[in-house]
Amino acid sequence: MSKYISRKVTVFHERELPEEGYLVGYAYIIDHLKKETKQLCPIPDVLSICTEKHQKYSTTKWNVFTTRHAPKEGLLNNLIFALKYEGVDLFVIKKLFQYIEKDKVKELINKEPTSQYSRKIWFLYEWLMQKKISVPDLKKGTYVELINTKHQYAGPSINSTRHRIKNNLPGSYNFCPTVRRTKKIEDFIALSLSEKIEDGLQGKSRSLIKRTAAFLLLKDSKASFAIEGENPPNIRARNWSKIIGQAGKNPLSIKEIERLQDVLIGIKKLKHMGIRLEQGFVGEHDIETFEPIPDHISAKADDLDSLLEGLIKSTNLLVNSDYNPVLAAATIAFGFNFIHPLSDGNGRIHRYLIHHLLIAMGFTKREMIFPVSAAILDRIGEYQEVLEAHSSPRLDLIEWEATENHNVRVLNETIDLYRYYDATRQAEFLFECVNDTIESIIPRELDFLEKYDKMKNYIDAIISMPDTKVDLLIKFLNQNEGRLSKNKRLKDFEELTSKEIKAIEDHFAMIFID
């Protein structure tokens, strides 16, 4: 370790190390930037240390390396280590490039022009800083992938002939979250969940599938409102369910986002519809001073054009690729919610975008709506944790003051907080919801409708009643564990005899309960 200077620690940013070690990679860079510039970075979920023991291993929050892996002293050497062992963290890398002199990067390129890590750093500098370094284009050499797929999921590849780099970042300059390759995500991908949807529909009639889809549309719409603490009239929920049913048909654009908000809000329009012109936040106000108490601060209004342009460009990039649809849905939909570009309706449009990506990328087929909001509602506590996992650490990086109208005014540059971040936790959560939907929610609704049809056929065979009353009777029985209450019988079904009611209850128990 004589050639390497780093801080030996047991705790880093309130995160306990598995053993005493030296900060390396992104941990080293973040620590250095904090000391030298007072700049803070969101702390990656997984960091690296080197120890003097001869054992290499990983925990949930740390990769532990031996001294044999330790980089030489210096920021760029630790960046090379990070790119080799940790992946691409665009936010931290950009902060580093804003700190070091461009000539340092140029010196590295001139020293090792064909090294894959020199080329990656060269490409990333020019891409992130939007500045060109005065070195000639490479004329030969094998192309190297920027994203190492051992560490992260790569987007479609675009060759950069100047650097001999395959740019496989999963997004555009103005919006490019990344997702780490984890065992949980790999296990879900291996399940081929899209095919499992098809397997579950095998042998089901087209009529049953269409009815189930219609039922799930309304269920999902109501769940999406419930997540926001709303209980809208049925007509508003039905209107939104129709919009969800159109997901995947219209390409994402600013006009499409504004159209969705218009349908969502209904007749009680906001003072300012569309992309907001003022700062926004999610949270509460102090009960006495009315000062904001934010849980999440939205992107600055002046940054929305760039961020949404990037989000839409990234959407088009991923939709027209073989990137995993669930990863794409997590990246785009949660990214939209973190940007929070509207005064109202962000959460429901965020969940609409999950539908949009899954359908547009062919994950869901045969007109079967994917009731992701219902799955999220079942996991509402985890959902809040996933949102807070992104927002809470970033609150410390945003300087703001209260305004006269009880809003917030952001005082520092924050656009990169919404452009570049790790979306792994959001992706894992969405995979869990998708799996729950396929394993439980869709089969449960299909099963209910099949049993409903059997029950309806039985009732139609023994008595003559309008379909609406038969529907009501089955719903009452289902609500009351197979029994028709005396009150409901006298009020709604006085034409039925006690013998008929007993036979219907017994048959219901045989179909639904036994």
C-alpha positions as CSV (number, residue, x, y, z in Angstrom):
1,M,0.0,0.0,0.0
2,S,3.0,2.3,0.0
3,K,2.2,3.7,-3.4
4,Y,-1.4,4.4,-2.5
5,I,-2.7,7.1,-0.2
6,S,-6.2,6.8,1.0
7,R,-8.2,7.2,4.2
8,K,-8.4,4.1,6.4
9,V,-11.9,4.0,7.8
10,T,-14.4,1.8,9.6
11,V,-17.4,4.0,8.8
12,F,-18.1,6.0,5.7
13,H,-21.1,8.4,5.5
14,E,-22.8,6.6,8.4
15,R,-22.3,3.3,6.6
16,E,-20.3,0.7,8.6
17,L,-17.6,-1.1,6.7
18,P,-17.5,-4.9,7.0
19,E,-13.9,-4.4,8.3
20,E,-11.4,-1.6,8.5
21,G,-10.2,-0.7,5.0
22,Y,-9.0,2.0,2.6
23,L,-11.5,3.9,0.4
24,V,-11.1,3.2,-3.3
25,G,-13.0,3.9,-6.5
26,Y,-16.1,6.1,-6.2
27,A,-15.8,6.2,-2.4
28,Y,-12.3,7.7,-2.7
29,I,-13.5,10.2,-5.3
30,I,-16.5,11.2,-3.3
31,D,-14.4,11.6,-0.1
32,H,-11.8,13.7,-2.0
33,L,-14.4,16.0,-3.6
34,K,-16.1,16.6,-0.2
35,K,-12.8,17.5,1.4
36,E,-11.5,19.7,-1.4
37,T,-14.6,21.4,-2.7
38,K,-17.3,20.8,-0.1
39,Q,-19.4,19.3,-2.9
40,L,-21.6,16.3,-2.0
41,C,-22.6,13.4,-4.1
42,P,-25.4,10.9,-3.7
43,I,-23.8,7.9,-2.1
44,P,-23.9,4.8,-4.4
45,D,-25.7,1.8,-2.9
46,V,-22.5,-0.3,-3.2
47,L,-19.0,1.1,-2.6
48,S,-15.5,-0.4,-2.5
49,I,-12.6,-0.7,-0.1
50,C,-9.3,-2.4,-0.1
51,T,-8.0,-4.2,3.0
52,E,-4.6,-5.7,4.0
53,K,-6.1,-9.1,4.2
54,H,-6.0,-11.5,1.3
55,Q,-9.7,-12.1,0.8
56,K,-11.9,-10.6,-1.8
57,Y,-15.7,-10.7,-1.1
58,S,-18.9,-8.6,-1.3
59,T,-21.7,-7.6,1.1
60,T,-24.9,-5.9,0.3
61,K,-23.2,-2.4,0.5
62,W,-19.5,-3.1,0.1
63,N,-17.1,-4.7,-2.4
64,V,-14.0,-5.7,-0.5
65,F,-10.7,-6.0,-2.5
66,T,-7.2,-7.0,-1.5
67,T,-4.2,-4.7,-1.7
68,R,-3.3,-6.5,-5.0
69,H,-6.3,-4.7,-6.6
70,A,-5.6,-1.3,-5.1
71,P,-5.2,1.6,-7.6
72,K,-2.3,3.9,-7.6
73,E,-2.7,7.3,-5.9
74,G,-4.9,9.9,-7.6
75,L,-8.4,10.6,-8.8
76,L,-8.1,9.4,-12.3
77,N,-6.5,6.1,-11.1
78,N,-9.4,5.6,-8.8
79,L,-11.8,6.4,-11.6
80,I,-10.1,3.7,-13.7
81,F,-10.6,1.3,-10.7
82,A,-14.3,2.3,-10.5
83,L,-14.9,1.8,-14.2
84,K,-13.2,-1.6,-14.0
85,Y,-14.9,-2.9,-10.9
86,E,-17.9,-0.8,-10.1
87,G,-19.5,0.4,-13.3
88,V,-20.4,3.9,-14.6
89,D,-21.7,6.5,-12.1
90,L,-22.4,9.4,-14.4
91,F,-23.1,11.9,-11.6
92,V,-19.9,11.2,-9.7
93,I,-17.9,11.2,-12.8
94,K,-19.2,14.5,-14.0
95,K,-18.5,16.1,-10.6
96,L,-15.0,14.8,-10.9
97,F,-14.6,16.3,-14.3
98,Q,-15.9,19.6,-13.1
99,Y,-13.1,19.6,-10.5
100,I,-10.0,18.3,-12.2
101,E,-8.3,20.2,-15.0
102,K,-9.0,19.2,-18.6
103,D,-5.2,18.9,-19.2
104,K,-5.1,16.0,-16.7
105,V,-7.5,14.0,-18.8
106,K,-5.6,15.0,-21.9
107,E,-2.3,13.9,-20.3
108,L,-3.9,10.5,-19.5
109,I,-5.1,10.1,-23.1
110,N,-1.7,11.0,-24.6
111,K,0.1,8.7,-22.2
112,E,-2.1,5.6,-22.9
113,P,-4.2,6.5,-26.1
114,T,-5.2,2.8,-26.8
115,S,-6.0,1.8,-23.2
116,Q,-9.7,0.9,-22.9
117,Y,-10.0,2.9,-19.7
118,S,-8.3,6.0,-21.1
119,R,-10.7,5.8,-24.1
120,K,-13.7,5.4,-21.8
121,I,-12.6,8.4,-19.7
122,W,-11.9,10.4,-22.9
123,F,-15.4,9.6,-24.2
124,L,-17.1,10.3,-20.9
125,Y,-15.4,13.6,-20.5
126,E,-16.4,14.9,-23.9
127,W,-19.9,13.4,-23.5
128,L,-20.6,14.7,-20.0
129,M,-18.9,18.1,-20.3
130,Q,-19.9,18.7,-23.9
131,K,-16.4,19.9,-24.6
132,K,-13.8,18.5,-26.9
133,I,-10.2,17.7,-25.9
134,S,-7.6,18.7,-28.4
135,V,-6.4,15.3,-29.3
136,P,-6.7,13.6,-32.7
137,D,-9.3,10.9,-33.4
138,L,-8.2,7.3,-33.1
139,K,-7.7,5.8,-36.5
140,K,-7.5,2.2,-35.6
141,G,-8.2,-0.2,-32.7
142,T,-10.9,-2.6,-31.5
143,Y,-14.1,-1.0,-30.2
144,V,-14.7,-1.2,-26.5
145,E,-18.1,-1.2,-24.8
146,L,-18.5,1.7,-22.4
147,I,-20.9,-0.1,-20.0
148,N,-19.4,-3.3,-18.7
149,T,-22.3,-5.7,-18.7
150,K,-20.8,-7.6,-15.8
151,H,-21.7,-4.7,-13.6
152,Q,-24.7,-2.8,-15.3
153,Y,-27.3,-3.3,-18.0
154,A,-26.3,-1.8,-21.3
155,G,-28.5,0.0,-23.8
156,P,-28.3,-0.1,-27.6
157,S,-24.8,0.4,-28.9
158,I,-23.8,3.4,-30.9
159,N,-20.2,3.5,-32.2
160,S,-18.1,6.6,-31.4
161,T,-15.4,6.4,-34.1
162,R,-13.3,9.2,-32.5
163,H,-12.8,7.2,-29.3
164,R,-13.2,3.7,-30.7
165,I,-15.9,3.3,-28.0
166,K,-19.3,1.5,-28.3
167,N,-21.6,3.9,-26.4
168,N,-24.1,1.5,-24.8
169,L,-25.4,3.9,-22.2
170,P,-29.1,3.2,-21.6
171,G,-30.1,6.8,-22.2
172,S,-29.3,10.2,-23.7
173,Y,-27.1,13.1,-22.4
174,N,-30.1,14.8,-20.7
175,F,-31.5,11.7,-19.1
176,C,-29.5,8.6,-18.4
177,P,-30.2,6.6,-15.3
178,T,-28.3,3.3,-15.0
179,V,-29.2,-0.1,-13.4
180,R,-26.8,-2.4,-11.7
181,R,-26.8,-6.1,-12.5
182,T,-28.0,-7.8,-9.3
183,K,-29.0,-11.3,-8.4
184,K,-32.6,-10.3,-7.8
185,I,-32.9,-8.7,-11.2
186,E,-31.1,-11.6,-12.9
187,D,-33.4,-14.1,-11.2
188,F,-36.5,-12.3,-12.4
189,I,-35.2,-12.0,-16.0
190,A,-34.5,-15.7,-16.0
191,L,-38.1,-16.4,-15.2
192,S,-39.2,-15.0,-18.7
193,L,-42.1,-13.3,-17.1
194,S,-43.6,-12.1,-20.4
195,E,-43.9,-15.7,-21.5
196,K,-45.5,-16.7,-18.2
197,I,-48.3,-14.2,-19.0
198,E,-49.0,-16.1,-22.2
199,D,-48.7,-19.5,-20.5
200,G,-51.4,-18.4,-18.0
201,L,-53.7,-17.4,-20.8
202,Q,-53.4,-20.7,-22.7
203,G,-56.8,-22.4,-23.0
204,K,-58.7,-19.3,-22.0
205,S,-61.4,-18.0,-24.4
206,R,-60.9,-14.6,-26.1
207,S,-64.1,-13.4,-24.5
208,L,-62.9,-14.3,-21.0
209,I,-59.5,-12.6,-21.6
210,K,-61.2,-9.4,-22.9
211,R,-63.6,-9.3,-19.9
212,T,-60.7,-9.9,-17.5
213,A,-58.7,-7.1,-19.2
214,A,-61.7,-4.7,-18.9
215,F,-62.1,-5.5,-15.2
216,L,-58.4,-5.1,-14.5
217,L,-58.4,-1.8,-16.4
218,L,-60.9,-0.3,-13.9
219,K,-59.2,-2.0,-11.0
220,D,-55.9,-0.5,-11.9
221,S,-57.3,2.9,-12.5
222,K,-59.0,2.9,-9.1
223,A,-55.8,1.6,-7.4
224,S,-53.8,4.4,-9.1
225,F,-56.1,7.0,-7.6
226,A,-56.1,5.2,-4.2
227,I,-52.3,5.4,-4.1
228,E,-52.7,9.2,-4.3
229,G,-55.3,9.1,-1.5
230,E,-58.2,9.9,-3.8
231,N,-61.5,8.2,-4.3
232,P,-62.8,9.7,-7.5
233,P,-66.3,9.2,-9.0
234,N,-66.6,6.1,-11.1
235,I,-66.9,8.1,-14.4
236,R,-63.5,9.7,-13.7
237,A,-61.9,6.3,-12.9
238,R,-63.4,4.8,-16.0
239,N,-62.2,7.7,-18.2
240,W,-58.7,7.1,-16.9
241,S,-59.0,3.4,-17.4
242,K,-59.7,4.1,-21.1
243,I,-56.5,6.1,-21.3
244,I,-54.5,3.2,-19.7
245,G,-56.1,1.0,-22.3
246,Q,-54.5,3.2,-25.0
247,A,-51.0,2.9,-23.6
248,G,-48.4,2.0,-26.1
249,K,-50.2,3.5,-29.0
250,N,-49.1,7.1,-29.0
251,P,-45.4,7.9,-28.8
252,L,-44.3,9.9,-25.8
253,S,-44.1,13.6,-26.3
254,I,-44.8,16.8,-24.3
255,K,-48.2,17.1,-26.0
256,E,-49.0,13.5,-25.0
257,I,-48.0,14.2,-21.4
258,E,-50.2,17.3,-21.4
259,R,-53.1,15.4,-23.0
260,L,-52.8,12.7,-20.3
261,Q,-52.9,15.3,-17.6
262,D,-56.0,17.0,-19.1
263,V,-57.9,13.7,-19.1
264,L,-56.7,12.8,-15.6
265,I,-57.6,16.1,-14.0
266,G,-61.1,16.2,-15.5
267,I,-63.4,19.2,-15.4
268,K,-61.8,20.8,-12.4
269,K,-58.8,22.2,-14.3
270,L,-55.8,23.6,-12.5
271,K,-54.9,27.3,-12.7
272,H,-52.0,26.3,-14.9
273,M,-52.3,23.1,-16.8
274,G,-49.3,21.4,-18.6
275,I,-45.6,21.6,-17.8
276,R,-45.2,23.7,-14.7
277,L,-43.7,27.2,-14.7
278,E,-42.9,27.3,-11.0
279,Q,-40.8,25.3,-8.6
280,G,-42.6,22.4,-6.9
281,F,-42.1,20.0,-4.0
282,V,-43.8,17.0,-2.4
283,G,-44.4,17.2,1.3
284,E,-46.2,19.3,3.9
285,H,-46.2,22.7,5.5
286,D,-45.4,23.6,9.0
287,I,-48.6,23.9,11.0
288,E,-47.6,27.3,12.5
289,T,-45.2,29.0,10.0
290,F,-46.6,27.4,6.9
291,E,-43.0,26.9,5.7
292,P,-42.5,24.0,3.3
293,I,-41.4,20.6,4.8
294,P,-40.4,18.8,1.6
295,D,-40.0,15.1,1.2
296,H,-39.0,15.6,-2.4
297,I,-38.0,18.7,-4.3
298,S,-38.9,18.6,-8.0
299,A,-36.6,19.6,-10.8
300,K,-36.3,23.4,-11.4
301,A,-38.8,24.7,-13.9
302,D,-36.0,26.1,-16.0
303,D,-34.6,22.6,-16.4
304,L,-37.7,20.9,-17.4
305,D,-37.3,21.4,-21.2
306,S,-33.9,19.7,-21.2
307,L,-34.9,16.9,-18.8
308,L,-38.1,16.1,-20.7
309,E,-36.4,16.2,-24.0
310,G,-33.8,13.8,-22.6
311,L,-36.5,11.5,-21.1
312,I,-38.4,11.3,-24.3
313,K,-35.2,10.7,-26.4
314,S,-34.2,7.9,-24.0
315,T,-37.7,6.4,-24.2
316,N,-37.5,6.2,-28.0
317,L,-34.0,4.8,-27.7
318,L,-35.0,2.0,-25.3
319,V,-38.4,1.2,-27.0
320,N,-36.6,0.6,-30.3
321,S,-34.0,-1.8,-28.7
322,D,-33.8,-5.1,-27.0
323,Y,-33.3,-3.5,-23.6
324,N,-35.4,-5.4,-20.9
325,P,-38.9,-3.8,-20.9
326,V,-39.2,-3.9,-17.1
327,L,-35.9,-2.1,-16.7
328,A,-37.0,0.5,-19.3
329,A,-40.3,1.0,-17.6
330,A,-38.6,1.5,-14.2
331,T,-36.1,3.9,-15.6
332,I,-38.5,6.1,-17.6
333,A,-41.5,6.0,-15.3
334,F,-39.7,6.6,-12.0
335,G,-37.5,9.2,-13.7
336,F,-40.6,11.1,-14.8
337,N,-41.9,11.0,-11.2
338,F,-38.6,12.3,-9.8
339,I,-38.5,15.1,-12.3
340,H,-42.2,15.9,-11.3
341,P,-42.8,18.2,-14.3
342,L,-46.5,18.9,-13.7
343,S,-48.4,20.7,-10.9
344,D,-50.6,17.7,-10.4
345,G,-51.0,14.2,-11.9
346,N,-47.3,13.2,-11.8
347,G,-47.9,10.0,-9.9
348,R,-50.7,8.6,-12.0
349,I,-48.9,9.5,-15.3
350,H,-45.7,7.9,-13.8
351,R,-47.7,4.6,-13.4
352,Y,-49.3,5.1,-16.9
353,L,-45.8,5.2,-18.3
354,I,-45.1,1.7,-16.8
355,H,-48.1,0.5,-18.9
356,H,-46.8,2.4,-21.9
357,L,-43.3,0.9,-21.9
358,L,-44.4,-2.6,-21.2
359,I,-46.9,-2.6,-24.0
360,A,-44.8,-0.6,-26.5
361,M,-41.9,-3.0,-26.0
362,G,-44.1,-6.1,-26.4
363,F,-43.9,-7.4,-22.8
364,T,-47.7,-7.7,-22.5
365,K,-49.7,-9.3,-25.3
366,R,-53.2,-10.4,-26.2
367,E,-54.8,-7.2,-24.9
368,M,-54.2,-8.2,-21.3
369,I,-53.8,-5.1,-19.3
370,F,-51.1,-5.2,-16.7
371,P,-52.6,-3.9,-13.4
372,V,-49.3,-2.6,-12.0
373,S,-51.1,0.0,-9.8
374,A,-53.0,-2.7,-8.0
375,A,-49.7,-4.5,-7.4
376,I,-48.1,-1.3,-6.1
377,L,-51.1,-0.6,-3.8
378,D,-50.6,-4.1,-2.3
379,R,-47.0,-3.0,-1.6
380,I,-47.7,0.7,-0.7
381,G,-45.2,0.7,2.1
382,E,-42.4,-0.6,0.0
383,Y,-43.4,1.8,-2.8
384,Q,-42.9,4.8,-0.5
385,E,-39.6,3.5,0.6
386,V,-38.4,3.1,-3.0
387,L,-39.4,6.7,-3.7
388,E,-37.8,8.0,-0.5
389,A,-34.6,6.0,-1.2
390,H,-34.1,8.3,-4.2
391,S,-35.4,11.6,-2.8
392,S,-34.2,11.7,0.8
393,P,-30.4,11.6,0.1
394,R,-30.8,14.3,-2.6
395,L,-32.6,16.7,-0.2
396,D,-29.2,17.3,1.4
397,L,-27.7,18.3,-1.9
398,I,-30.4,20.9,-2.8
399,E,-30.1,24.4,-1.4
400,W,-33.5,26.1,-1.1
401,E,-35.4,28.8,0.6
402,A,-39.1,29.3,1.3
403,T,-41.0,31.7,-0.9
404,E,-43.8,34.1,0.1
405,N,-46.4,31.8,-1.4
406,H,-45.2,28.9,0.7
407,N,-43.3,27.2,-2.1
408,V,-39.6,26.5,-2.4
409,R,-37.0,28.3,-4.4
410,V,-34.0,26.2,-5.4
411,L,-30.7,28.2,-5.2
412,N,-28.1,25.8,-6.7
413,E,-27.7,23.8,-9.9
414,T,-29.5,20.5,-9.5
415,I,-30.3,19.3,-13.0
416,D,-27.8,16.4,-12.9
417,L,-29.6,14.9,-9.8
418,Y,-32.5,14.2,-12.2
419,R,-30.4,13.2,-15.2
420,Y,-28.0,10.7,-13.7
421,Y,-28.7,8.3,-11.0
422,D,-28.9,4.6,-10.1
423,A,-32.3,3.1,-10.7
424,T,-31.6,-0.4,-9.4
425,R,-33.9,-0.2,-6.4
426,Q,-36.7,1.0,-8.5
427,A,-36.1,-1.7,-11.1
428,E,-36.0,-4.4,-8.4
429,F,-39.3,-3.1,-6.9
430,L,-41.0,-3.0,-10.3
431,F,-39.9,-6.6,-11.1
432,E,-41.5,-7.7,-7.8
433,C,-44.7,-6.0,-8.7
434,V,-44.7,-7.5,-12.2
435,N,-44.1,-10.9,-10.8
436,D,-46.9,-10.5,-8.2
437,T,-49.2,-9.5,-11.0
438,I,-48.4,-12.5,-13.1
439,E,-48.4,-15.0,-10.2
440,S,-51.4,-13.7,-8.3
441,I,-53.5,-10.8,-9.6
442,I,-54.2,-11.8,-13.2
443,P,-54.8,-15.5,-12.3
444,R,-57.1,-14.5,-9.4
445,E,-59.2,-12.3,-11.7
446,L,-59.4,-15.0,-14.4
447,D,-60.4,-17.6,-11.9
448,F,-63.1,-15.3,-10.4
449,L,-64.6,-14.6,-13.8
450,E,-64.6,-18.3,-14.7
451,K,-66.4,-19.1,-11.5
452,Y,-68.7,-16.2,-12.0
453,D,-69.8,-17.6,-15.3
454,K,-70.5,-21.0,-13.8
455,M,-72.5,-19.4,-11.1
456,K,-74.5,-17.2,-13.5
457,N,-75.3,-20.2,-15.7
458,Y,-76.6,-22.1,-12.7
459,I,-78.8,-19.2,-11.6
460,D,-80.1,-18.7,-15.1
461,A,-81.0,-22.4,-15.3
462,I,-83.2,-22.4,-12.2
463,I,-84.8,-18.9,-12.1
464,S,-85.6,-16.1,-14.5
465,M,-84.0,-12.8,-13.5
466,P,-82.4,-9.8,-15.4
467,D,-78.7,-10.1,-15.9
468,T,-78.2,-7.0,-13.7
469,K,-79.9,-8.7,-10.8
470,V,-78.0,-11.9,-11.3
471,D,-74.8,-9.9,-11.2
472,L,-75.9,-8.1,-8.0
473,L,-76.8,-11.4,-6.4
474,I,-73.4,-13.0,-7.1
475,K,-71.6,-9.9,-5.9
476,F,-73.6,-9.9,-2.6
477,L,-72.8,-13.6,-2.0
478,N,-69.2,-13.0,-2.7
479,Q,-69.1,-10.0,-0.3
480,N,-70.8,-12.0,2.5
481,E,-68.9,-15.3,2.3
482,G,-71.6,-17.1,0.3
483,R,-74.6,-16.0,2.3
484,L,-77.4,-13.6,1.3
485,S,-78.3,-11.5,4.2
486,K,-81.9,-11.2,5.4
487,N,-81.8,-7.4,4.7
488,K,-80.6,-7.9,1.1
489,R,-83.1,-10.7,0.5
490,L,-86.1,-8.6,1.6
491,K,-84.9,-5.5,-0.2
492,D,-83.6,-6.8,-3.5
493,F,-84.6,-10.4,-3.9
494,E,-88.1,-10.9,-2.3
495,E,-89.2,-12.9,-5.4
496,L,-86.8,-15.8,-4.4
497,T,-88.1,-18.6,-2.2
498,S,-86.1,-19.8,0.8
499,K,-85.5,-23.1,-1.1
500,E,-84.1,-21.3,-4.1
501,I,-81.9,-19.1,-1.9
502,K,-80.6,-22.2,-0.1
503,A,-79.8,-23.9,-3.4
504,I,-78.0,-20.8,-4.8
505,E,-76.0,-20.5,-1.6
506,D,-75.0,-24.2,-1.7
507,H,-74.0,-24.0,-5.3
508,F,-72.0,-20.8,-4.6
509,A,-70.1,-22.6,-1.9
510,M,-69.4,-25.5,-4.2
511,I,-67.9,-23.2,-6.9
512,F,-66.2,-20.4,-4.9
513,I,-65.4,-21.8,-1.5
514,D,-64.9,-25.6,-1.7
